[in-house]
Amino acid sequence: MASAGHGPGKQRARSGLIAAYALVLSLVTAFALVALGVGGGSPQAAEPAATPAHEAMPLRQAGSLKLPPKPPSSGFRTLPPAEAAGMTDATAEGLRLPRISASGWMPWIANSRRFDPTGPSARLGLLMIDVGANEFLTQRAIDDLPGEVSLAFRPSTPDLPRWLRLARERGHETYLMLPVEDPHGPAERGIKPIATSVDSAENMRRLHSAMARGEGYVGFVVRSPGPVSQSEAVARPLIKEIADRGLAVIEINPNLETAILRDLTVELGVGYARSTNILDYRLSSDGVAGALDRLVTWLGEGAAGRPPRHAFGVLQPSNEAIDAIVAWHARQMTPAAFSLVPIIGHFECRHNCMTRLAVQPTQLRP
């Protein structure tokens, strides 16, 4: 028979005290590590989740607590819940589509990443397109690329809402690829492309289907030139619907003579950006790293007295591309001669676009 001093009740009490003490010590250690900047190299480390007392670490392990890195400050706007909810439209078909809020907030501004406009006037941007086909590369792009790199996801990406949320938490501005017929581009899985061979009503249904795949994105990325972007009759109702729902358009188009989409965005007041720089062009002898360096050199060649140069490069998700961007970003000098900004920093917003934004003046603040 156990003595009174060593009974089961006493043993449980002693174990509870030890467990509680271990928990307190581990939390104190955690906060000390946060204060000292320890935790995977991130400027701010994440707070540890509270551990139940019965799972507390033994005393001898309390000092070895390793904290996961906390995502950097995302720089995204935080709107009042009612305002944010007002930018979603639940349709009779059960789709959740973006829309302009009653007060005039447009999703393409509300969902964009903020940046410091007082930095160097020459601006560089990076857009990784077709993200989502490969889960490993999607996770790498979100976790490893600098937050200033914007990501454009395929609408057919499995579990797309979760990926969009994770990307935003890591500071990435997000877009959707517009699913259009493209004999030379990758095919979407489980989603019908917008095509010149179907009527406008069917193309609108396909656009809405893509829009409803996720939330919190800035707009659509269009590969051009192509059958859809070269037909004003097909493109006009699509761009108008994108405009009416407060979204933006990015055009990837090496052919500067094709301007149908750009002209439609000017007329309809849509935020618009265009790039001719394909950084992972397969015939490039020095790869993504060399293409990045050439783009930076071009930015630095702006003449005095002329507007500063802005440009953004486009590339596909691959280990080579991600490694090249990470290594390039790590070797940049501080202070840099250019600003690395999200793609929102490369948008055009002409007269009709500015008029629409002015309905909600807060949108005009950086």
KOLVODO-902182 format. One record per residue (C-alpha): residue number from 0; residue in one letter; z, x, y. Coordinates in Angstrom, 1 decimal. Last residue first. Layout:
BEGIN
node drenba NUM kollo A w Z u X v Y
...
END
This chain:
BEGIN
node drenba 365 kollo P w -51.8 u -1.0 v 54.4
node drenba 364 kollo R w -51.4 u -4.2 v 56.5
node drenba 363 kollo L w -54.4 u -6.5 v 56.7
node drenba 362 kollo Q w -53.0 u -8.8 v 54.0
node drenba 361 kollo T w -50.1 u -9.7 v 56.3
node drenba 360 kollo P w -52.6 u -11.4 v 58.6
node drenba 359 kollo Q w -53.2 u -14.3 v 56.2
node drenba 358 kollo V w -56.2 u -16.1 v 57.7
node drenba 357 kollo A w -57.3 u -12.7 v 58.8
node drenba 356 kollo L w -58.5 u -11.9 v 55.3
node drenba 355 kollo R w -61.3 u -14.4 v 55.5
node drenba 354 kollo T w -62.5 u -13.0 v 58.8
node drenba 353 kollo M w -62.3 u -9.5 v 57.5
node drenba 352 kollo C w -64.6 u -10.4 v 54.6
node drenba 351 kollo N w -67.1 u -12.2 v 56.9
node drenba 350 kollo H w -67.3 u -9.1 v 59.2
node drenba 349 kollo R w -67.3 u -6.3 v 56.6
node drenba 348 kollo C w -64.7 u -5.3 v 54.0
node drenba 347 kollo E w -66.0 u -2.1 v 52.2
node drenba 346 kollo F w -63.7 u -0.8 v 49.6
node drenba 345 kollo H w -62.9 u 2.9 v 49.0
node drenba 344 kollo G w -59.1 u 2.8 v 49.4
node drenba 343 kollo I w -58.9 u -0.2 v 47.0
node drenba 342 kollo I w -60.2 u 2.3 v 44.4
node drenba 341 kollo P w -56.8 u 4.0 v 44.2
node drenba 340 kollo V w -56.2 u 7.0 v 46.4
node drenba 339 kollo L w -56.4 u 10.8 v 46.0
node drenba 338 kollo S w -56.3 u 12.0 v 49.6
node drenba 337 kollo F w -58.2 u 15.1 v 50.6
node drenba 336 kollo A w -57.5 u 18.7 v 51.8
node drenba 335 kollo A w -54.4 u 18.8 v 49.6
node drenba 334 kollo P w -50.9 u 19.7 v 50.8
node drenba 333 kollo T w -50.1 u 20.8 v 48.2
node drenba 332 kollo M w -52.9 u 22.4 v 46.1
node drenba 331 kollo Q w -54.3 u 20.6 v 43.1
node drenba 330 kollo R w -53.7 u 22.4 v 39.8
node drenba 329 kollo A w -51.9 u 19.5 v 38.0
node drenba 328 kollo H w -54.5 u 16.9 v 39.0
node drenba 327 kollo W w -57.3 u 19.0 v 37.4
node drenba 326 kollo A w -55.3 u 19.4 v 34.2
node drenba 325 kollo V w -54.6 u 15.7 v 34.0
node drenba 324 kollo I w -58.1 u 14.7 v 34.9
node drenba 323 kollo A w -59.6 u 17.1 v 32.2
node drenba 322 kollo D w -57.2 u 16.0 v 29.5
node drenba 321 kollo I w -58.1 u 12.3 v 30.2
node drenba 320 kollo A w -61.8 u 13.0 v 30.1
node drenba 319 kollo E w -61.7 u 15.1 v 27.0
node drenba 318 kollo N w -59.5 u 12.6 v 25.2
node drenba 317 kollo S w -62.0 u 9.8 v 26.0
node drenba 316 kollo P w -62.0 u 6.7 v 28.2
node drenba 315 kollo Q w -65.3 u 6.4 v 30.1
node drenba 314 kollo L w -65.9 u 7.8 v 33.6
node drenba 313 kollo V w -66.5 u 6.8 v 37.2
node drenba 312 kollo G w -66.1 u 8.9 v 40.3
node drenba 311 kollo F w -65.0 u 7.8 v 43.8
node drenba 310 kollo A w -66.2 u 8.9 v 47.2
node drenba 309 kollo H w -65.1 u 8.9 v 50.8
node drenba 308 kollo R w -66.3 u 11.4 v 53.4
node drenba 307 kollo P w -64.8 u 11.5 v 56.9
node drenba 306 kollo P w -66.8 u 9.9 v 59.7
node drenba 305 kollo R w -68.7 u 12.5 v 61.7
node drenba 304 kollo G w -67.4 u 14.7 v 64.6
node drenba 303 kollo A w -67.0 u 17.7 v 62.4
node drenba 302 kollo A w -69.3 u 17.8 v 59.4
node drenba 301 kollo G w -68.1 u 16.6 v 55.9
node drenba 300 kollo E w -68.4 u 19.5 v 53.4
node drenba 299 kollo G w -64.9 u 18.9 v 52.0
node drenba 298 kollo L w -65.8 u 15.7 v 50.2
node drenba 297 kollo W w -68.8 u 17.4 v 48.6
node drenba 296 kollo T w -66.5 u 20.2 v 47.3
node drenba 295 kollo V w -64.1 u 17.5 v 45.8
node drenba 294 kollo L w -67.1 u 15.9 v 44.0
node drenba 293 kollo R w -68.2 u 19.2 v 42.7
node drenba 292 kollo D w -64.7 u 20.0 v 41.4
node drenba 291 kollo L w -64.6 u 16.6 v 39.6
node drenba 290 kollo A w -68.0 u 17.2 v 38.0
node drenba 289 kollo G w -66.8 u 20.6 v 36.8
node drenba 288 kollo A w -63.7 u 19.1 v 35.2
node drenba 287 kollo V w -65.6 u 16.3 v 33.6
node drenba 286 kollo G w -68.0 u 18.5 v 31.8
node drenba 285 kollo D w -69.4 u 21.9 v 32.7
node drenba 284 kollo S w -72.9 u 21.5 v 31.5
node drenba 283 kollo S w -73.5 u 18.0 v 32.6
node drenba 282 kollo L w -75.9 u 16.4 v 30.2
node drenba 281 kollo R w -73.4 u 13.9 v 28.9
node drenba 280 kollo Y w -72.5 u 12.4 v 32.3
node drenba 279 kollo D w -68.7 u 12.2 v 32.3
node drenba 278 kollo L w -68.3 u 12.1 v 36.0
node drenba 277 kollo I w -70.8 u 9.3 v 36.8
node drenba 276 kollo N w -70.9 u 9.3 v 40.6
node drenba 275 kollo T w -73.1 u 6.5 v 42.0
node drenba 274 kollo S w -70.2 u 4.4 v 43.1
node drenba 273 kollo R w -70.0 u 1.1 v 45.0
node drenba 272 kollo A w -67.1 u -0.8 v 46.5
node drenba 271 kollo Y w -66.9 u -4.4 v 47.7
node drenba 270 kollo G w -64.4 u -6.9 v 49.1
node drenba 269 kollo V w -66.2 u -10.2 v 49.3
node drenba 268 kollo G w -67.1 u -12.0 v 52.5
node drenba 267 kollo L w -70.0 u -14.1 v 51.1
node drenba 266 kollo E w -72.8 u -12.5 v 53.1
node drenba 265 kollo V w -71.5 u -8.9 v 52.7
node drenba 264 kollo T w -70.8 u -9.5 v 49.0
node drenba 263 kollo L w -74.3 u -10.9 v 48.5
node drenba 262 kollo D w -75.9 u -7.9 v 50.2
node drenba 261 kollo R w -74.0 u -5.5 v 48.0
node drenba 260 kollo L w -75.0 u -7.4 v 44.9
node drenba 259 kollo I w -78.7 u -7.4 v 45.7
node drenba 258 kollo A w -78.8 u -3.8 v 46.9
node drenba 257 kollo T w -80.9 u -1.9 v 44.5
node drenba 256 kollo E w -82.5 u 1.1 v 46.3
node drenba 255 kollo L w -79.3 u 3.2 v 45.8
node drenba 254 kollo N w -79.9 u 3.4 v 42.1
node drenba 253 kollo P w -76.9 u 5.2 v 40.6
node drenba 252 kollo N w -75.1 u 1.8 v 40.4
node drenba 251 kollo I w -71.6 u 1.1 v 39.4
node drenba 250 kollo E w -70.7 u -1.9 v 41.4
node drenba 249 kollo I w -67.2 u -2.9 v 42.2
node drenba 248 kollo V w -66.5 u -6.6 v 43.2
node drenba 247 kollo A w -63.5 u -8.3 v 44.6
node drenba 246 kollo L w -61.5 u -11.4 v 43.8
node drenba 245 kollo G w -60.3 u -14.2 v 46.1
node drenba 244 kollo R w -61.3 u -17.2 v 43.9
node drenba 243 kollo D w -64.0 u -18.3 v 46.2
node drenba 242 kollo A w -65.4 u -14.8 v 46.3
node drenba 241 kollo I w -65.7 u -14.5 v 42.6
node drenba 240 kollo E w -67.2 u -18.0 v 42.5
node drenba 239 kollo K w -69.7 u -16.9 v 45.1
node drenba 238 kollo I w -70.5 u -13.7 v 43.3
node drenba 237 kollo L w -71.3 u -15.7 v 40.1
node drenba 236 kollo P w -73.3 u -18.3 v 42.0
node drenba 235 kollo R w -75.4 u -15.6 v 43.6
node drenba 234 kollo A w -76.0 u -13.4 v 40.6
node drenba 233 kollo V w -78.3 u -15.5 v 38.6
node drenba 232 kollo A w -80.7 u -16.5 v 41.4
node drenba 231 kollo E w -80.3 u -13.0 v 43.0
node drenba 230 kollo S w -81.6 u -11.4 v 39.8
node drenba 229 kollo Q w -81.3 u -7.7 v 39.7
node drenba 228 kollo S w -77.5 u -7.8 v 39.0
node drenba 227 kollo V w -78.1 u -10.0 v 36.0
node drenba 226 kollo P w -80.9 u -8.0 v 34.4
node drenba 225 kollo G w -79.3 u -4.7 v 35.0
node drenba 224 kollo P w -78.9 u -2.1 v 37.8
node drenba 223 kollo S w -76.0 u -2.0 v 37.6
node drenba 222 kollo R w -72.8 u -2.0 v 35.7
node drenba 221 kollo V w -70.4 u -4.5 v 37.3
node drenba 220 kollo V w -66.7 u -4.1 v 37.8
node drenba 219 kollo F w -64.7 u -7.3 v 38.4
node drenba 218 kollo G w -61.7 u -8.0 v 40.6
node drenba 217 kollo V w -58.2 u -6.9 v 41.6
node drenba 216 kollo Y w -56.3 u -7.6 v 38.4
node drenba 215 kollo G w -52.9 u -9.3 v 38.1
node drenba 214 kollo E w -53.8 u -11.8 v 35.4
node drenba 213 kollo G w -55.5 u -11.7 v 32.0
node drenba 212 kollo R w -58.2 u -13.2 v 29.8
node drenba 211 kollo A w -58.8 u -16.2 v 32.2
node drenba 210 kollo M w -61.3 u -14.4 v 34.3
node drenba 209 kollo A w -63.5 u -13.6 v 31.2
node drenba 208 kollo S w -63.6 u -17.2 v 30.1
node drenba 207 kollo H w -64.2 u -18.3 v 33.7
node drenba 206 kollo L w -67.3 u -16.0 v 33.8
node drenba 205 kollo R w -68.6 u -17.4 v 30.5
node drenba 204 kollo R w -68.2 u -20.9 v 31.8
node drenba 203 kollo M w -70.0 u -20.0 v 35.0
node drenba 202 kollo N w -72.8 u -18.5 v 32.9
node drenba 201 kollo E w -73.1 u -21.7 v 31.0
node drenba 200 kollo A w -73.3 u -23.7 v 34.2
node drenba 199 kollo S w -76.0 u -21.3 v 35.6
node drenba 198 kollo D w -78.3 u -21.7 v 32.7
node drenba 197 kollo V w -78.9 u -19.2 v 29.9
node drenba 196 kollo S w -81.5 u -16.5 v 29.5
node drenba 195 kollo T w -80.4 u -14.4 v 32.5
node drenba 194 kollo A w -77.2 u -13.6 v 30.7
node drenba 193 kollo I w -73.4 u -13.5 v 31.2
node drenba 192 kollo P w -72.0 u -12.0 v 28.0
node drenba 191 kollo K w -70.3 u -14.1 v 25.3
node drenba 190 kollo I w -66.9 u -12.9 v 24.3
node drenba 189 kollo G w -65.6 u -12.1 v 20.8
node drenba 188 kollo R w -66.2 u -8.4 v 21.0
node drenba 187 kollo E w -67.9 u -7.1 v 24.1
node drenba 186 kollo A w -71.0 u -4.9 v 23.5
node drenba 185 kollo P w -71.2 u -1.4 v 24.9
node drenba 184 kollo G w -74.0 u -0.7 v 27.4
node drenba 183 kollo H w -77.7 u 0.1 v 26.9
node drenba 182 kollo P w -79.0 u -3.4 v 26.2
node drenba 181 kollo D w -76.8 u -4.8 v 28.9
node drenba 180 kollo E w -76.1 u -8.6 v 29.1
node drenba 179 kollo V w -73.1 u -9.0 v 31.4
node drenba 178 kollo P w -69.4 u -9.0 v 30.7
node drenba 177 kollo L w -67.9 u -8.2 v 34.1
node drenba 176 kollo M w -65.4 u -5.4 v 33.4
node drenba 175 kollo L w -62.0 u -6.3 v 34.5
node drenba 174 kollo Y w -59.9 u -4.5 v 37.1
node drenba 173 kollo T w -56.5 u -2.8 v 37.3
node drenba 172 kollo E w -54.6 u -0.7 v 39.9
node drenba 171 kollo H w -52.5 u 1.8 v 37.9
node drenba 170 kollo G w -48.9 u 2.5 v 38.9
node drenba 169 kollo R w -47.3 u 2.9 v 35.5
node drenba 168 kollo E w -45.9 u -0.7 v 35.6
node drenba 167 kollo R w -49.3 u -1.9 v 36.6
node drenba 166 kollo A w -50.9 u -0.4 v 33.5
node drenba 165 kollo L w -48.2 u -1.9 v 31.3
node drenba 164 kollo R w -48.8 u -5.3 v 32.7
node drenba 163 kollo L w -52.6 u -5.1 v 32.3
node drenba 162 kollo W w -52.0 u -3.9 v 28.7
node drenba 161 kollo R w -49.7 u -6.8 v 27.9
node drenba 160 kollo P w -52.2 u -9.3 v 29.4
node drenba 159 kollo L w -55.0 u -7.8 v 27.3
node drenba 158 kollo D w -53.5 u -8.3 v 23.9
node drenba 157 kollo P w -56.8 u -7.4 v 22.3
node drenba 156 kollo T w -59.3 u -6.1 v 24.8
node drenba 155 kollo S w -62.2 u -8.6 v 25.1
node drenba 154 kollo P w -62.0 u -8.7 v 28.9
node drenba 153 kollo R w -62.9 u -5.0 v 28.9
node drenba 152 kollo F w -60.5 u -3.1 v 31.1
node drenba 151 kollo A w -61.1 u -1.3 v 34.4
node drenba 150 kollo L w -58.5 u 1.3 v 35.2
node drenba 149 kollo S w -57.7 u 2.9 v 38.6
node drenba 148 kollo V w -56.5 u 6.5 v 38.8
node drenba 147 kollo E w -53.8 u 6.7 v 41.6
node drenba 146 kollo G w -51.1 u 6.3 v 38.9
node drenba 145 kollo P w -52.0 u 9.8 v 37.5
node drenba 144 kollo L w -53.3 u 9.6 v 34.0
node drenba 143 kollo D w -51.0 u 10.2 v 31.1
node drenba 142 kollo D w -49.3 u 6.9 v 30.2
node drenba 141 kollo I w -52.0 u 4.3 v 31.0
node drenba 140 kollo A w -55.0 u 6.5 v 29.9
node drenba 139 kollo R w -53.1 u 7.6 v 26.8
node drenba 138 kollo Q w -52.2 u 4.0 v 25.8
node drenba 137 kollo T w -55.8 u 2.9 v 26.2
node drenba 136 kollo L w -57.0 u 6.0 v 24.3
node drenba 135 kollo F w -54.8 u 5.1 v 21.3
node drenba 134 kollo E w -55.7 u 1.4 v 21.4
node drenba 133 kollo N w -59.4 u 2.0 v 21.5
node drenba 132 kollo A w -61.6 u -0.7 v 23.0
node drenba 131 kollo G w -59.3 u -1.3 v 25.9
node drenba 130 kollo V w -60.7 u 0.7 v 28.8
node drenba 129 kollo D w -64.3 u 0.2 v 29.5
node drenba 128 kollo I w -64.1 u 1.9 v 32.9
node drenba 127 kollo M w -61.9 u 4.7 v 34.2
node drenba 126 kollo L w -62.1 u 4.8 v 38.0
node drenba 125 kollo L w -61.2 u 7.8 v 40.0
node drenba 124 kollo G w -60.9 u 8.0 v 43.8
node drenba 123 kollo L w -61.3 u 10.7 v 46.5
node drenba 122 kollo R w -60.7 u 10.2 v 50.2
node drenba 121 kollo A w -61.3 u 12.5 v 53.1
node drenba 120 kollo S w -59.0 u 11.3 v 55.9
node drenba 119 kollo P w -56.0 u 13.4 v 54.7
node drenba 118 kollo G w -53.0 u 11.1 v 54.5
node drenba 117 kollo T w -52.1 u 8.5 v 57.2
node drenba 116 kollo P w -53.5 u 5.6 v 55.1
node drenba 115 kollo D w -50.6 u 6.0 v 52.6
node drenba 114 kollo F w -51.5 u 3.9 v 49.5
node drenba 113 kollo R w -50.8 u 0.4 v 48.3
node drenba 112 kollo R w -52.0 u -0.7 v 44.8
node drenba 111 kollo S w -54.2 u -3.8 v 44.7
node drenba 110 kollo N w -52.9 u -7.1 v 43.2
node drenba 109 kollo A w -52.2 u -8.9 v 46.5
node drenba 108 kollo I w -55.4 u -7.6 v 48.1
node drenba 107 kollo W w -57.8 u -8.7 v 45.4
node drenba 106 kollo P w -55.7 u -11.8 v 44.7
node drenba 105 kollo M w -56.3 u -13.2 v 48.2
node drenba 104 kollo W w -53.4 u -14.6 v 50.2
node drenba 103 kollo G w -54.5 u -17.5 v 52.4
node drenba 102 kollo S w -51.4 u -19.6 v 52.8
node drenba 101 kollo A w -52.5 u -22.1 v 50.1
node drenba 100 kollo S w -53.1 u -19.2 v 47.7
node drenba 99 kollo I w -56.6 u -17.9 v 46.9
node drenba 98 kollo R w -57.3 u -18.4 v 43.2
node drenba 97 kollo P w -57.0 u -16.6 v 39.9
node drenba 96 kollo L w -57.7 u -18.6 v 36.7
node drenba 95 kollo R w -55.4 u -19.8 v 34.0
node drenba 94 kollo L w -57.5 u -21.8 v 31.5
node drenba 93 kollo G w -56.4 u -25.0 v 29.8
node drenba 92 kollo E w -59.7 u -26.9 v 30.2
node drenba 91 kollo A w -58.2 u -29.0 v 32.9
node drenba 90 kollo T w -57.6 u -25.9 v 34.9
node drenba 89 kollo A w -54.4 u -24.0 v 35.8
node drenba 88 kollo D w -55.0 u -22.1 v 39.0
node drenba 87 kollo T w -53.0 u -19.0 v 39.7
node drenba 86 kollo M w -52.6 u -17.5 v 43.2
node drenba 85 kollo G w -49.9 u -20.0 v 44.1
node drenba 84 kollo A w -47.6 u -18.5 v 41.5
node drenba 83 kollo A w -47.5 u -15.3 v 43.6
node drenba 82 kollo E w -46.6 u -17.2 v 46.7
node drenba 81 kollo A w -43.9 u -19.2 v 45.0
node drenba 80 kollo P w -42.4 u -16.0 v 43.5
node drenba 79 kollo P w -42.3 u -14.3 v 46.9
node drenba 78 kollo L w -44.7 u -11.4 v 47.0
node drenba 77 kollo T w -43.9 u -7.9 v 45.8
node drenba 76 kollo R w -46.7 u -5.5 v 46.8
node drenba 75 kollo F w -47.6 u -2.7 v 44.6
node drenba 74 kollo G w -46.6 u 0.9 v 45.2
node drenba 73 kollo S w -45.9 u 1.6 v 41.6
node drenba 72 kollo S w -42.8 u 3.7 v 42.0
node drenba 71 kollo P w -43.0 u 6.2 v 39.2
node drenba 70 kollo P w -42.5 u 5.0 v 35.6
node drenba 69 kollo K w -39.1 u 6.0 v 34.2
node drenba 68 kollo P w -39.1 u 8.8 v 31.7
node drenba 67 kollo P w -37.0 u 8.1 v 28.5
node drenba 66 kollo L w -33.4 u 9.4 v 28.7
node drenba 65 kollo K w -32.1 u 11.9 v 26.2
node drenba 64 kollo L w -28.4 u 11.7 v 25.4
node drenba 63 kollo S w -27.2 u 15.1 v 24.1
node drenba 62 kollo G w -23.8 u 14.9 v 25.9
node drenba 61 kollo A w -22.6 u 11.9 v 23.9
node drenba 60 kollo Q w -23.3 u 13.6 v 20.6
node drenba 59 kollo R w -19.8 u 15.0 v 19.9
node drenba 58 kollo L w -18.2 u 11.7 v 20.8
node drenba 57 kollo P w -20.1 u 9.7 v 18.2
node drenba 56 kollo M w -22.7 u 7.4 v 19.7
node drenba 55 kollo A w -21.9 u 3.8 v 20.2
node drenba 54 kollo E w -23.4 u 1.3 v 17.7
node drenba 53 kollo H w -20.2 u -0.9 v 17.2
node drenba 52 kollo A w -19.8 u -0.9 v 21.0
node drenba 51 kollo P w -23.2 u -2.4 v 21.6
node drenba 50 kollo T w -25.4 u 0.0 v 23.6
node drenba 49 kollo A w -26.3 u -0.9 v 27.2
node drenba 48 kollo A w -29.9 u 0.1 v 27.8
node drenba 47 kollo P w -30.3 u 3.4 v 29.5
node drenba 46 kollo E w -31.4 u 3.6 v 33.1
node drenba 45 kollo A w -34.9 u 5.0 v 33.5
node drenba 44 kollo A w -35.3 u 8.4 v 35.1
node drenba 43 kollo Q w -36.7 u 8.9 v 38.6
node drenba 42 kollo P w -38.8 u 11.9 v 39.7
node drenba 41 kollo S w -40.3 u 12.1 v 36.2
node drenba 40 kollo G w -40.0 u 15.4 v 34.3
node drenba 39 kollo G w -38.8 u 14.0 v 31.0
node drenba 38 kollo G w -35.3 u 12.8 v 32.0
node drenba 37 kollo V w -33.3 u 15.1 v 34.2
node drenba 36 kollo G w -33.4 u 14.5 v 38.0
node drenba 35 kollo L w -29.8 u 15.6 v 38.6
node drenba 34 kollo A w -28.7 u 12.1 v 39.7
node drenba 33 kollo V w -30.4 u 10.6 v 36.6
node drenba 32 kollo L w -28.7 u 13.1 v 34.4
node drenba 31 kollo A w -25.4 u 12.2 v 35.9
node drenba 30 kollo F w -26.1 u 8.5 v 35.4
node drenba 29 kollo A w -26.8 u 9.2 v 31.7
node drenba 28 kollo T w -23.7 u 11.3 v 31.3
node drenba 27 kollo V w -21.5 u 8.5 v 32.7
node drenba 26 kollo L w -23.3 u 6.0 v 30.4
node drenba 25 kollo S w -22.7 u 8.3 v 27.4
node drenba 24 kollo L w -19.0 u 8.7 v 28.3
node drenba 23 kollo V w -18.5 u 5.0 v 28.6
node drenba 22 kollo L w -20.1 u 4.3 v 25.3
node drenba 21 kollo A w -18.1 u 7.1 v 23.6
node drenba 20 kollo Y w -14.9 u 5.7 v 25.0
node drenba 19 kollo A w -15.8 u 2.2 v 23.7
node drenba 18 kollo A w -16.5 u 3.6 v 20.3
node drenba 17 kollo I w -13.3 u 5.6 v 20.2
node drenba 16 kollo L w -11.3 u 2.5 v 21.4
node drenba 15 kollo G w -13.0 u 0.3 v 18.8
node drenba 14 kollo S w -12.3 u 2.8 v 16.0
node drenba 13 kollo R w -8.6 u 2.9 v 17.0
node drenba 12 kollo A w -8.4 u -0.9 v 17.0
node drenba 11 kollo R w -10.1 u -1.1 v 13.6
node drenba 10 kollo Q w -7.8 u 1.5 v 12.2
node drenba 9 kollo K w -4.7 u -0.3 v 13.6
node drenba 8 kollo G w -5.8 u -3.6 v 12.1
node drenba 7 kollo P w -6.7 u -2.0 v 8.7
node drenba 6 kollo G w -3.2 u -0.6 v 8.4
node drenba 5 kollo H w -2.3 u 3.1 v 9.2
node drenba 4 kollo G w 0.9 u 2.8 v 11.2
node drenba 3 kollo A w 2.2 u -0.1 v 9.0
node drenba 2 kollo S w 1.9 u 2.0 v 5.8
node drenba 1 kollo A w -0.9 u 1.3 v 3.4
node drenba 0 kollo M w 0.0 u 0.0 v 0.0
END
